[in-house]
Amino acid sequence: MKILITGGAGFIGSHLAEKLLAKGHFVIIMDNFHTGTKENIRHLLGSPYLDIVRHDITQPYRIEADMIYNLACPASPIHYQRSPVRTVEACVMGPINALALAHDIKARVLQASTSEIYGNPAVHPQKEDYWGNVNPIGTRSCYDEGKRVAETLFFDFHREAGVDIRVARIFNTYGPKMSPDDGRVVSNFVLQALRGDPITIYGDGAQTRSFCYVTDMVDGLIRLMHKDDFTGPVNLGNPDERTIKEIAELIVKLTGSSSKIIFKALPKDDPERRNPDISLAKNVLDWEPKVSLEEGLPEVIDYFRPLAKANSSPEKMPR
Ligand code: UDP
């Protein structure tokens, strides 16, 4: 099949492109290289089954494809808060353009939604029928509300025009090729531990997240895309919930670091708890994560080790 991935040079997108190429598909990566990098897809560049298009998804485009994965969007709080208006544009115009194209060319289209649509959840663990607890005017709102309206657009195009949609709610995901400078907890802690710098816990570290290894996430996305008669939304994530303090201690242990843990102010609207109920994904997609944190984190540590030494970013290629 011919498969378009918007945001295909990003963290999850580049792993997805690699997997789809390995399965024998023709892959078209579309990216504006705002947060994605060519470095992430450097190893794929020689493939005759790969096309790369530099394009901003907020502008309309026309490409022939059988399937579209709409992954393009800044996803870390640092990135999406840097240009919040552009983040809203990516969340709204990106889906409108992807859905209009899917309608025209009769392609199936999958939206990378997010656990952020649950906001600071009052229900725990989060199930797909929970409507969320989101601040509409806070500093996270550009992403949270943007991704919520993206889901609305997907279901309206589905109801109004019969577009063949899939919606995945992606929970925290980690793995090699995470950006070293996007301020994510796993990348921050691993780099800090490798460099012997203080580990910066925001707040008291009692807030929780549940971390899914990227290959498990990619497997879930592909299963959802290929599942007939099922739109979702469906939670994809690892239900193994840990406190941020536990994550810090585990990373210190796995790296053998002498870093001290320090505490900094908690960012505003930082969700206190997050844990996916994945019974729907288990039942419908026969999917559940296989890679534990204890297995996945060493892969990330190995990925970041040379970067930590060089004290540099992995971006060796121009954007
Ligand atoms: N966090 C932290 N120290 C850091 C980076 C993040 O304590 O150096 C915390 C952050 O406040 C949040 C959790 O780790 O409670 C996860 O943050 P991340 O930005 O990775 O993801 P998100 O908040 O979007 O789930």
py3Dmol code that shows the C-alpha trace and the ligand (Angstrom):
import py3Dmol

protein = """\
ATOM      1  CA  MET A   1       0.000   0.000   0.000  1.00  0.00           C
ATOM      2  CA  LYS A   2       0.947   3.639  -0.418  1.00  0.00           C
ATOM      3  CA  ILE A   3       0.939   5.256   3.008  1.00  0.00           C
ATOM      4  CA  LEU A   4       1.287   8.933   3.830  1.00  0.00           C
ATOM      5  CA  ILE A   5       2.614   9.894   7.257  1.00  0.00           C
ATOM      6  CA  THR A   6       2.326  13.563   8.169  1.00  0.00           C
ATOM      7  CA  GLY A   7       4.967  14.282  10.785  1.00  0.00           C
ATOM      8  CA  GLY A   8       6.898  11.266   9.500  1.00  0.00           C
ATOM      9  CA  ALA A   9      10.244  12.769  10.526  1.00  0.00           C
ATOM     10  CA  GLY A  10       9.167  13.130  14.150  1.00  0.00           C
ATOM     11  CA  PHE A  11       9.783  10.743  17.033  1.00  0.00           C
ATOM     12  CA  ILE A  12       6.835   8.360  16.603  1.00  0.00           C
ATOM     13  CA  GLY A  13       6.438   9.104  12.868  1.00  0.00           C
ATOM     14  CA  SER A  14       9.974   8.022  12.020  1.00  0.00           C
ATOM     15  CA  HIS A  15       9.579   4.725  13.906  1.00  0.00           C
ATOM     16  CA  LEU A  16       6.262   4.177  12.123  1.00  0.00           C
ATOM     17  CA  ALA A  17       7.836   4.900   8.712  1.00  0.00           C
ATOM     18  CA  GLU A  18      10.607   2.401   9.443  1.00  0.00           C
ATOM     19  CA  LYS A  19       8.123  -0.301  10.419  1.00  0.00           C
ATOM     20  CA  LEU A  20       5.828   0.267   7.417  1.00  0.00           C
ATOM     21  CA  LEU A  21       8.793   0.169   5.016  1.00  0.00           C
ATOM     22  CA  ALA A  22       9.938  -3.078   6.638  1.00  0.00           C
ATOM     23  CA  LYS A  23       6.460  -4.482   6.032  1.00  0.00           C
ATOM     24  CA  GLY A  24       6.838  -3.730   2.307  1.00  0.00           C
ATOM     25  CA  HIS A  25       4.682  -0.618   2.003  1.00  0.00           C
ATOM     26  CA  PHE A  26       5.489   2.499  -0.011  1.00  0.00           C
ATOM     27  CA  VAL A  27       5.819   5.352   2.475  1.00  0.00           C
ATOM     28  CA  ILE A  28       5.495   9.081   1.895  1.00  0.00           C
ATOM     29  CA  ILE A  29       6.851  11.159   4.748  1.00  0.00           C
ATOM     30  CA  MET A  30       5.479  14.668   4.922  1.00  0.00           C
ATOM     31  CA  ASP A  31       7.091  17.052   7.392  1.00  0.00           C
ATOM     32  CA  ASN A  32       7.882  20.744   7.699  1.00  0.00           C
ATOM     33  CA  PHE A  33      10.902  19.838   9.890  1.00  0.00           C
ATOM     34  CA  HIS A  34       9.735  22.230  12.588  1.00  0.00           C
ATOM     35  CA  THR A  35      10.174  19.620  15.336  1.00  0.00           C
ATOM     36  CA  GLY A  36      10.943  16.566  13.162  1.00  0.00           C
ATOM     37  CA  THR A  37      14.490  16.054  11.859  1.00  0.00           C
ATOM     38  CA  LYS A  38      16.123  14.464   8.827  1.00  0.00           C
ATOM     39  CA  GLU A  39      18.469  12.786  11.276  1.00  0.00           C
ATOM     40  CA  ASN A  40      15.502  10.691  12.479  1.00  0.00           C
ATOM     41  CA  ILE A  41      14.983   9.284   8.969  1.00  0.00           C
ATOM     42  CA  ARG A  42      18.565   9.348   7.705  1.00  0.00           C
ATOM     43  CA  HIS A  43      18.790   5.528   7.764  1.00  0.00           C
ATOM     44  CA  LEU A  44      15.704   5.266   5.521  1.00  0.00           C
ATOM     45  CA  LEU A  45      16.772   7.785   2.902  1.00  0.00           C
ATOM     46  CA  GLY A  46      18.205   5.286   0.403  1.00  0.00           C
ATOM     47  CA  SER A  47      14.980   3.295   0.119  1.00  0.00           C
ATOM     48  CA  PRO A  48      13.286   3.396  -3.296  1.00  0.00           C
ATOM     49  CA  TYR A  49      10.010   2.855  -1.439  1.00  0.00           C
ATOM     50  CA  LEU A  50      10.270   6.197   0.359  1.00  0.00           C
ATOM     51  CA  ASP A  51       9.284   9.697  -0.762  1.00  0.00           C
ATOM     52  CA  ILE A  52       9.845  12.806   1.342  1.00  0.00           C
ATOM     53  CA  VAL A  53       7.755  15.932   0.984  1.00  0.00           C
ATOM     54  CA  ARG A  54       8.578  19.170   2.796  1.00  0.00           C
ATOM     55  CA  HIS A  55       5.190  20.690   3.487  1.00  0.00           C
ATOM     56  CA  ASP A  56       3.332  22.396   6.303  1.00  0.00           C
ATOM     57  CA  ILE A  57       0.086  20.515   7.010  1.00  0.00           C
ATOM     58  CA  THR A  58      -1.746  23.767   7.750  1.00  0.00           C
ATOM     59  CA  GLN A  59      -1.737  24.364   3.970  1.00  0.00           C
ATOM     60  CA  PRO A  60      -3.808  22.120   1.656  1.00  0.00           C
ATOM     61  CA  TYR A  61      -2.006  19.391  -0.264  1.00  0.00           C
ATOM     62  CA  ARG A  62      -2.820  16.639  -2.728  1.00  0.00           C
ATOM     63  CA  ILE A  63      -1.046  13.270  -2.635  1.00  0.00           C
ATOM     64  CA  GLU A  64      -2.277   9.868  -3.761  1.00  0.00           C
ATOM     65  CA  ALA A  65      -2.282   7.345  -0.923  1.00  0.00           C
ATOM     66  CA  ASP A  66      -4.328   4.429   0.389  1.00  0.00           C
ATOM     67  CA  MET A  67      -3.853   5.394   4.030  1.00  0.00           C
ATOM     68  CA  ILE A  68      -2.945   8.572   5.904  1.00  0.00           C
ATOM     69  CA  TYR A  69      -1.484   8.723   9.396  1.00  0.00           C
ATOM     70  CA  ASN A  70      -1.934  12.300  10.656  1.00  0.00           C
ATOM     71  CA  LEU A  71       0.866  12.613  13.202  1.00  0.00           C
ATOM     72  CA  ALA A  72       2.139  16.122  12.452  1.00  0.00           C
ATOM     73  CA  CYS A  73       1.998  18.383  15.515  1.00  0.00           C
ATOM     74  CA  PRO A  74       4.444  19.701  18.089  1.00  0.00           C
ATOM     75  CA  ALA A  75       3.817  17.328  21.015  1.00  0.00           C
ATOM     76  CA  SER A  76       5.993  18.283  23.971  1.00  0.00           C
ATOM     77  CA  PRO A  77       4.869  21.086  26.305  1.00  0.00           C
ATOM     78  CA  ILE A  78       8.019  23.116  25.539  1.00  0.00           C
ATOM     79  CA  HIS A  79       7.468  22.887  21.791  1.00  0.00           C
ATOM     80  CA  TYR A  80       3.745  23.400  21.681  1.00  0.00           C
ATOM     81  CA  GLN A  81       3.864  26.299  24.128  1.00  0.00           C
ATOM     82  CA  ARG A  82       6.625  28.050  22.174  1.00  0.00           C
ATOM     83  CA  SER A  83       4.186  28.981  19.411  1.00  0.00           C
ATOM     84  CA  PRO A  84       0.702  28.249  20.782  1.00  0.00           C
ATOM     85  CA  VAL A  85      -1.205  29.839  17.900  1.00  0.00           C
ATOM     86  CA  ARG A  86       0.701  27.722  15.368  1.00  0.00           C
ATOM     87  CA  THR A  87      -0.026  24.682  17.561  1.00  0.00           C
ATOM     88  CA  VAL A  88      -3.768  25.381  17.354  1.00  0.00           C
ATOM     89  CA  GLU A  89      -3.409  25.854  13.587  1.00  0.00           C
ATOM     90  CA  ALA A  90      -1.620  22.507  13.267  1.00  0.00           C
ATOM     91  CA  CYS A  91      -4.306  20.819  15.403  1.00  0.00           C
ATOM     92  CA  VAL A  92      -7.199  22.292  13.411  1.00  0.00           C
ATOM     93  CA  MET A  93      -6.000  22.916   9.831  1.00  0.00           C
ATOM     94  CA  GLY A  94      -3.900  19.731   9.807  1.00  0.00           C
ATOM     95  CA  PRO A  95      -6.934  17.468  10.375  1.00  0.00           C
ATOM     96  CA  ILE A  96      -9.147  19.522   8.026  1.00  0.00           C
ATOM     97  CA  ASN A  97      -6.600  19.139   5.208  1.00  0.00           C
ATOM     98  CA  ALA A  98      -5.953  15.442   5.951  1.00  0.00           C
ATOM     99  CA  LEU A  99      -9.683  14.689   6.154  1.00  0.00           C
ATOM    100  CA  ALA A 100     -10.527  16.628   2.979  1.00  0.00           C
ATOM    101  CA  LEU A 101      -7.781  14.735   1.143  1.00  0.00           C
ATOM    102  CA  ALA A 102      -8.932  11.389   2.576  1.00  0.00           C
ATOM    103  CA  HIS A 103     -12.442  12.200   1.370  1.00  0.00           C
ATOM    104  CA  ASP A 104     -11.226  13.101  -2.143  1.00  0.00           C
ATOM    105  CA  ILE A 105      -8.951  10.102  -2.649  1.00  0.00           C
ATOM    106  CA  LYS A 106     -11.044   7.671  -0.560  1.00  0.00           C
ATOM    107  CA  ALA A 107      -8.204   6.895   1.825  1.00  0.00           C
ATOM    108  CA  ARG A 108      -8.472   5.734   5.420  1.00  0.00           C
ATOM    109  CA  VAL A 109      -7.117   8.362   7.810  1.00  0.00           C
ATOM    110  CA  LEU A 110      -5.831   7.929  11.358  1.00  0.00           C
ATOM    111  CA  GLN A 111      -5.538  10.768  13.839  1.00  0.00           C
ATOM    112  CA  ALA A 112      -2.798  10.768  16.459  1.00  0.00           C
ATOM    113  CA  SER A 113      -4.846  12.073  19.359  1.00  0.00           C
ATOM    114  CA  THR A 114      -3.559  12.188  22.888  1.00  0.00           C
ATOM    115  CA  SER A 115      -4.188  11.481  26.546  1.00  0.00           C
ATOM    116  CA  GLU A 116      -4.026  15.275  26.950  1.00  0.00           C
ATOM    117  CA  ILE A 117      -7.635  15.414  25.773  1.00  0.00           C
ATOM    118  CA  TYR A 118      -8.500  14.073  29.272  1.00  0.00           C
ATOM    119  CA  GLY A 119      -6.756  17.138  30.811  1.00  0.00           C
ATOM    120  CA  ASN A 120      -6.149  16.770  34.546  1.00  0.00           C
ATOM    121  CA  PRO A 121      -8.377  13.696  34.805  1.00  0.00           C
ATOM    122  CA  ALA A 122     -10.928  13.386  37.577  1.00  0.00           C
ATOM    123  CA  VAL A 123     -11.502   9.747  36.600  1.00  0.00           C
ATOM    124  CA  HIS A 124      -8.733   7.227  37.042  1.00  0.00           C
ATOM    125  CA  PRO A 125      -7.598   5.239  35.083  1.00  0.00           C
ATOM    126  CA  GLN A 126      -8.879   6.978  31.975  1.00  0.00           C
ATOM    127  CA  LYS A 127     -11.395   5.161  29.781  1.00  0.00           C
ATOM    128  CA  GLU A 128     -12.447   6.322  26.328  1.00  0.00           C
ATOM    129  CA  ASP A 129     -15.929   7.322  27.525  1.00  0.00           C
ATOM    130  CA  TYR A 130     -14.503   9.869  29.991  1.00  0.00           C
ATOM    131  CA  TRP A 131     -14.955  13.413  28.609  1.00  0.00           C
ATOM    132  CA  GLY A 132     -12.029  14.962  30.427  1.00  0.00           C
ATOM    133  CA  ASN A 133     -11.230  17.891  32.660  1.00  0.00           C
ATOM    134  CA  VAL A 134      -9.519  20.522  30.539  1.00  0.00           C
ATOM    135  CA  ASN A 135      -8.732  24.180  31.217  1.00  0.00           C
ATOM    136  CA  PRO A 136      -9.773  26.024  28.024  1.00  0.00           C
ATOM    137  CA  ILE A 137      -7.603  29.111  28.653  1.00  0.00           C
ATOM    138  CA  GLY A 138      -4.388  27.776  30.193  1.00  0.00           C
ATOM    139  CA  THR A 139      -0.894  27.384  28.755  1.00  0.00           C
ATOM    140  CA  ARG A 140      -1.550  23.739  27.814  1.00  0.00           C
ATOM    141  CA  SER A 141      -4.892  24.563  26.178  1.00  0.00           C
ATOM    142  CA  CYS A 142      -3.473  25.196  22.694  1.00  0.00           C
ATOM    143  CA  TYR A 143      -2.576  21.509  22.553  1.00  0.00           C
ATOM    144  CA  ASP A 144      -5.322  19.982  24.722  1.00  0.00           C
ATOM    145  CA  GLU A 145      -8.210  21.894  23.180  1.00  0.00           C
ATOM    146  CA  GLY A 146      -6.596  21.736  19.736  1.00  0.00           C
ATOM    147  CA  LYS A 147      -6.452  17.957  19.923  1.00  0.00           C
ATOM    148  CA  ARG A 148     -10.017  17.830  21.231  1.00  0.00           C
ATOM    149  CA  VAL A 149     -11.341  19.815  18.272  1.00  0.00           C
ATOM    150  CA  ALA A 150      -9.249  17.563  15.996  1.00  0.00           C
ATOM    151  CA  GLU A 151     -11.212  14.581  17.312  1.00  0.00           C
ATOM    152  CA  THR A 152     -14.441  16.530  16.732  1.00  0.00           C
ATOM    153  CA  LEU A 153     -13.399  17.205  13.138  1.00  0.00           C
ATOM    154  CA  PHE A 154     -12.615  13.532  12.577  1.00  0.00           C
ATOM    155  CA  PHE A 155     -16.027  12.428  13.808  1.00  0.00           C
ATOM    156  CA  ASP A 156     -17.863  15.210  11.940  1.00  0.00           C
ATOM    157  CA  PHE A 157     -16.163  14.302   8.642  1.00  0.00           C
ATOM    158  CA  HIS A 158     -17.045  10.677   9.389  1.00  0.00           C
ATOM    159  CA  ARG A 159     -20.720  11.422  10.122  1.00  0.00           C
ATOM    160  CA  GLU A 160     -21.187  14.079   7.451  1.00  0.00           C
ATOM    161  CA  ALA A 161     -19.101  12.748   4.589  1.00  0.00           C
ATOM    162  CA  GLY A 162     -18.486   9.100   5.467  1.00  0.00           C
ATOM    163  CA  VAL A 163     -14.707   9.500   5.748  1.00  0.00           C
ATOM    164  CA  ASP A 164     -13.075   6.277   6.954  1.00  0.00           C
ATOM    165  CA  ILE A 165     -11.454   7.433  10.215  1.00  0.00           C
ATOM    166  CA  ARG A 166      -9.402   5.979  13.058  1.00  0.00           C
ATOM    167  CA  VAL A 167      -8.636   7.884  16.268  1.00  0.00           C
ATOM    168  CA  ALA A 168      -5.860   6.772  18.629  1.00  0.00           C
ATOM    169  CA  ARG A 169      -5.378   8.454  22.010  1.00  0.00           C
ATOM    170  CA  ILE A 170      -1.645   8.197  22.529  1.00  0.00           C
ATOM    171  CA  PHE A 171      -0.380   8.200  26.128  1.00  0.00           C
ATOM    172  CA  ASN A 172       3.202   9.099  27.103  1.00  0.00           C
ATOM    173  CA  THR A 173       5.586   7.331  24.755  1.00  0.00           C
ATOM    174  CA  TYR A 174       9.372   7.066  24.984  1.00  0.00           C
ATOM    175  CA  GLY A 175      12.224   5.501  23.057  1.00  0.00           C
ATOM    176  CA  PRO A 176      15.293   6.247  20.948  1.00  0.00           C
ATOM    177  CA  LYS A 177      14.989   9.345  18.744  1.00  0.00           C
ATOM    178  CA  MET A 178      13.163  11.360  21.369  1.00  0.00           C
ATOM    179  CA  SER A 179      14.342  14.913  20.926  1.00  0.00           C
ATOM    180  CA  PRO A 180      17.019  15.782  23.517  1.00  0.00           C
ATOM    181  CA  ASP A 181      15.802  19.346  23.805  1.00  0.00           C
ATOM    182  CA  ASP A 182      12.040  19.093  24.100  1.00  0.00           C
ATOM    183  CA  GLY A 183      12.002  18.977  27.891  1.00  0.00           C
ATOM    184  CA  ARG A 184      10.272  15.612  28.202  1.00  0.00           C
ATOM    185  CA  VAL A 185      10.732  13.847  31.493  1.00  0.00           C
ATOM    186  CA  VAL A 186      12.454  10.724  30.118  1.00  0.00           C
ATOM    187  CA  SER A 187      14.874  12.582  27.824  1.00  0.00           C
ATOM    188  CA  ASN A 188      15.618  15.212  30.491  1.00  0.00           C
ATOM    189  CA  PHE A 189      16.292  12.686  33.256  1.00  0.00           C
ATOM    190  CA  VAL A 190      18.413  10.382  31.072  1.00  0.00           C
ATOM    191  CA  LEU A 191      20.585  13.246  29.795  1.00  0.00           C
ATOM    192  CA  GLN A 192      20.903  14.733  33.287  1.00  0.00           C
ATOM    193  CA  ALA A 193      21.857  11.342  34.743  1.00  0.00           C
ATOM    194  CA  LEU A 194      24.418  10.639  31.997  1.00  0.00           C
ATOM    195  CA  ARG A 195      25.994  14.072  32.434  1.00  0.00           C
ATOM    196  CA  GLY A 196      26.011  13.888  36.233  1.00  0.00           C
ATOM    197  CA  ASP A 197      23.776  16.971  36.344  1.00  0.00           C
ATOM    198  CA  PRO A 198      21.004  17.355  38.939  1.00  0.00           C
ATOM    199  CA  ILE A 199      17.800  15.491  38.078  1.00  0.00           C
ATOM    200  CA  THR A 200      15.052  18.118  37.955  1.00  0.00           C
ATOM    201  CA  ILE A 201      11.781  16.849  39.420  1.00  0.00           C
ATOM    202  CA  TYR A 202       8.969  19.373  38.954  1.00  0.00           C
ATOM    203  CA  GLY A 203       6.746  19.538  42.039  1.00  0.00           C
ATOM    204  CA  ASP A 204       7.159  16.799  44.640  1.00  0.00           C
ATOM    205  CA  GLY A 205       7.388  14.007  42.042  1.00  0.00           C
ATOM    206  CA  ALA A 206       4.188  12.348  43.274  1.00  0.00           C
ATOM    207  CA  GLN A 207       2.425  13.018  39.951  1.00  0.00           C
ATOM    208  CA  THR A 208       2.122   9.898  37.833  1.00  0.00           C
ATOM    209  CA  ARG A 209       2.517   8.972  34.177  1.00  0.00           C
ATOM    210  CA  SER A 210       2.451   5.629  32.356  1.00  0.00           C
ATOM    211  CA  PHE A 211       5.164   5.167  29.742  1.00  0.00           C
ATOM    212  CA  CYS A 212       4.818   3.133  26.576  1.00  0.00           C
ATOM    213  CA  TYR A 213       7.843   2.026  24.539  1.00  0.00           C
ATOM    214  CA  VAL A 214       7.746   3.382  21.001  1.00  0.00           C
ATOM    215  CA  THR A 215       7.739   0.008  19.183  1.00  0.00           C
ATOM    216  CA  ASP A 216       4.660  -1.040  21.168  1.00  0.00           C
ATOM    217  CA  MET A 217       2.978   2.252  20.247  1.00  0.00           C
ATOM    218  CA  VAL A 218       3.760   1.804  16.548  1.00  0.00           C
ATOM    219  CA  ASP A 219       2.373  -1.733  16.675  1.00  0.00           C
ATOM    220  CA  GLY A 220      -0.852  -0.395  18.227  1.00  0.00           C
ATOM    221  CA  LEU A 221      -1.223   2.343  15.613  1.00  0.00           C
ATOM    222  CA  ILE A 222      -0.770  -0.127  12.748  1.00  0.00           C
ATOM    223  CA  ARG A 223      -3.274  -2.561  14.267  1.00  0.00           C
ATOM    224  CA  LEU A 224      -5.814   0.220  14.633  1.00  0.00           C
ATOM    225  CA  MET A 225      -5.265   1.423  11.060  1.00  0.00           C
ATOM    226  CA  HIS A 226      -5.833  -2.068   9.675  1.00  0.00           C
ATOM    227  CA  LYS A 227      -8.856  -2.895  11.840  1.00  0.00           C
ATOM    228  CA  ASP A 228     -12.065  -2.772   9.832  1.00  0.00           C
ATOM    229  CA  ASP A 229     -15.354  -1.397  11.185  1.00  0.00           C
ATOM    230  CA  PHE A 230     -13.777   0.345  14.158  1.00  0.00           C
ATOM    231  CA  THR A 231     -13.214   4.089  14.386  1.00  0.00           C
ATOM    232  CA  GLY A 232     -12.061   4.357  17.983  1.00  0.00           C
ATOM    233  CA  PRO A 233     -11.280   6.538  19.843  1.00  0.00           C
ATOM    234  CA  VAL A 234      -9.060   4.015  21.525  1.00  0.00           C
ATOM    235  CA  ASN A 235      -6.433   4.501  24.224  1.00  0.00           C
ATOM    236  CA  LEU A 236      -2.938   3.323  23.319  1.00  0.00           C
ATOM    237  CA  GLY A 237      -0.451   3.338  26.152  1.00  0.00           C
ATOM    238  CA  ASN A 238       1.205   1.254  28.805  1.00  0.00           C
ATOM    239  CA  PRO A 239      -0.917   0.922  31.969  1.00  0.00           C
ATOM    240  CA  ASP A 240       2.203   0.536  34.148  1.00  0.00           C
ATOM    241  CA  GLU A 241       1.744   3.730  36.197  1.00  0.00           C
ATOM    242  CA  ARG A 242       4.734   5.228  38.028  1.00  0.00           C
ATOM    243  CA  THR A 243       5.385   8.406  39.961  1.00  0.00           C
ATOM    244  CA  ILE A 244       7.857  10.838  38.423  1.00  0.00           C
ATOM    245  CA  LYS A 245      10.033  10.315  41.517  1.00  0.00           C
ATOM    246  CA  GLU A 246      10.134   6.577  40.763  1.00  0.00           C
ATOM    247  CA  ILE A 247      11.163   7.344  37.178  1.00  0.00           C
ATOM    248  CA  ALA A 248      13.991   9.570  38.433  1.00  0.00           C
ATOM    249  CA  GLU A 249      15.238   6.885  40.821  1.00  0.00           C
ATOM    250  CA  LEU A 250      15.018   4.159  38.181  1.00  0.00           C
ATOM    251  CA  ILE A 251      16.990   6.214  35.653  1.00  0.00           C
ATOM    252  CA  VAL A 252      19.654   7.033  38.252  1.00  0.00           C
ATOM    253  CA  LYS A 253      19.937   3.310  39.026  1.00  0.00           C
ATOM    254  CA  LEU A 254      20.037   2.154  35.380  1.00  0.00           C
ATOM    255  CA  THR A 255      22.685   4.719  34.411  1.00  0.00           C
ATOM    256  CA  GLY A 256      24.749   4.186  37.575  1.00  0.00           C
ATOM    257  CA  SER A 257      24.723   7.968  37.886  1.00  0.00           C
ATOM    258  CA  SER A 258      25.874  10.019  40.844  1.00  0.00           C
ATOM    259  CA  SER A 259      23.337  12.757  40.020  1.00  0.00           C
ATOM    260  CA  LYS A 260      21.392  14.263  42.897  1.00  0.00           C
ATOM    261  CA  ILE A 261      17.649  14.763  42.675  1.00  0.00           C
ATOM    262  CA  ILE A 262      16.461  18.372  43.004  1.00  0.00           C
ATOM    263  CA  PHE A 263      12.917  19.757  43.093  1.00  0.00           C
ATOM    264  CA  LYS A 264      11.662  22.634  40.955  1.00  0.00           C
ATOM    265  CA  ALA A 265       8.306  24.402  40.580  1.00  0.00           C
ATOM    266  CA  LEU A 266       5.511  22.363  39.022  1.00  0.00           C
ATOM    267  CA  PRO A 267       4.369  23.817  35.671  1.00  0.00           C
ATOM    268  CA  LYS A 268       0.807  25.149  35.611  1.00  0.00           C
ATOM    269  CA  ASP A 269      -1.997  22.664  34.828  1.00  0.00           C
ATOM    270  CA  ASP A 270       0.443  19.741  34.990  1.00  0.00           C
ATOM    271  CA  PRO A 271      -1.832  16.661  35.207  1.00  0.00           C
ATOM    272  CA  GLU A 272      -1.548  14.887  38.576  1.00  0.00           C
ATOM    273  CA  ARG A 273      -2.247  11.384  37.336  1.00  0.00           C
ATOM    274  CA  ARG A 274      -2.392   9.627  34.042  1.00  0.00           C
ATOM    275  CA  ASN A 275      -2.989   5.977  33.335  1.00  0.00           C
ATOM    276  CA  PRO A 276      -4.746   4.451  30.333  1.00  0.00           C
ATOM    277  CA  ASP A 277      -7.460   1.871  30.673  1.00  0.00           C
ATOM    278  CA  ILE A 278      -6.538  -0.235  27.633  1.00  0.00           C
ATOM    279  CA  SER A 279      -9.287  -2.850  27.834  1.00  0.00           C
ATOM    280  CA  LEU A 280     -10.798  -1.578  24.565  1.00  0.00           C
ATOM    281  CA  ALA A 281      -7.475  -1.914  22.699  1.00  0.00           C
ATOM    282  CA  LYS A 282      -7.001  -5.370  24.220  1.00  0.00           C
ATOM    283  CA  ASN A 283     -10.467  -6.550  23.196  1.00  0.00           C
ATOM    284  CA  VAL A 284     -10.778  -4.993  19.758  1.00  0.00           C
ATOM    285  CA  LEU A 285      -7.177  -4.806  18.531  1.00  0.00           C
ATOM    286  CA  ASP A 286      -5.749  -7.724  20.520  1.00  0.00           C
ATOM    287  CA  TRP A 287      -3.011  -5.280  21.518  1.00  0.00           C
ATOM    288  CA  GLU A 288      -1.117  -4.634  24.693  1.00  0.00           C
ATOM    289  CA  PRO A 289       2.395  -3.318  25.325  1.00  0.00           C
ATOM    290  CA  LYS A 290       5.164  -5.905  25.603  1.00  0.00           C
ATOM    291  CA  VAL A 291       8.213  -3.819  26.546  1.00  0.00           C
ATOM    292  CA  SER A 292       8.613  -2.954  30.235  1.00  0.00           C
ATOM    293  CA  LEU A 293      10.237   0.271  31.445  1.00  0.00           C
ATOM    294  CA  GLU A 294      13.143  -1.781  32.763  1.00  0.00           C
ATOM    295  CA  GLU A 295      13.686  -3.140  29.208  1.00  0.00           C
ATOM    296  CA  GLY A 296      12.945   0.059  27.286  1.00  0.00           C
ATOM    297  CA  LEU A 297      14.842   2.628  29.325  1.00  0.00           C
ATOM    298  CA  PRO A 298      18.278   1.025  28.665  1.00  0.00           C
ATOM    299  CA  GLU A 299      17.618   1.490  24.910  1.00  0.00           C
ATOM    300  CA  VAL A 300      16.999   5.203  25.461  1.00  0.00           C
ATOM    301  CA  ILE A 301      20.060   5.459  27.693  1.00  0.00           C
ATOM    302  CA  ASP A 302      22.209   3.864  24.946  1.00  0.00           C
ATOM    303  CA  TYR A 303      20.740   6.255  22.381  1.00  0.00           C
ATOM    304  CA  PHE A 304      21.519   9.321  24.494  1.00  0.00           C
ATOM    305  CA  ARG A 305      24.962   8.198  25.714  1.00  0.00           C
ATOM    306  CA  PRO A 306      27.001   9.641  22.771  1.00  0.00           C
ATOM    307  CA  LEU A 307      24.882  12.803  22.771  1.00  0.00           C
ATOM    308  CA  ALA A 308      25.438  13.327  26.479  1.00  0.00           C
ATOM    309  CA  LYS A 309      29.201  13.001  25.998  1.00  0.00           C
ATOM    310  CA  ALA A 310      29.337  15.324  23.013  1.00  0.00           C
ATOM    311  CA  ASN A 311      27.035  17.662  24.919  1.00  0.00           C
ATOM    312  CA  SER A 312      25.290  18.196  21.605  1.00  0.00           C
ATOM    313  CA  SER A 313      21.991  17.658  19.890  1.00  0.00           C
ATOM    314  CA  PRO A 314      21.634  14.715  17.475  1.00  0.00           C
ATOM    315  CA  GLU A 315      20.832  17.053  14.643  1.00  0.00           C
ATOM    316  CA  LYS A 316      23.765  16.579  12.385  1.00  0.00           C
ATOM    317  CA  MET A 317      21.780  17.168   9.218  1.00  0.00           C
ATOM    318  CA  PRO A 318      20.244  20.505   8.264  1.00  0.00           C
ATOM    319  CA  ARG A 319      16.514  20.809   8.819  1.00  0.00           C
TER     320      ARG A 319
END
"""
ligand_1 = """\
25
UDP
N 8.849 16.584 34.561
C 9.786 16.682 35.576
N 11.060 17.066 35.267
C 11.455 17.327 33.975
C 10.500 17.208 32.934
C 9.195 16.840 33.270
O 9.483 16.441 36.761
O 12.648 17.662 33.777
C 7.476 16.164 34.913
C 6.370 17.048 34.346
O 6.117 18.135 35.213
C 5.217 16.073 34.269
C 5.876 14.736 33.950
O 7.246 14.883 34.321
O 4.570 15.952 35.516
C 5.807 14.363 32.477
O 6.224 15.448 31.723
P 6.397 15.394 30.151
O 6.648 16.791 29.695
O 7.376 14.362 29.773
O 4.998 14.872 29.603
P 3.474 15.336 29.848
O 3.401 16.317 30.991
O 3.042 15.930 28.564
O 2.796 14.065 30.188
"""
view = py3Dmol.view(width=600, height=400)
view.addModel(protein, "pdb")
view.setStyle({"model": 0}, {"cartoon": {"style": "trace"}})
view.addModel(ligand_1, "xyz")
view.setStyle({"model": 1}, {"stick": {}})
view.zoomTo()
view.show()
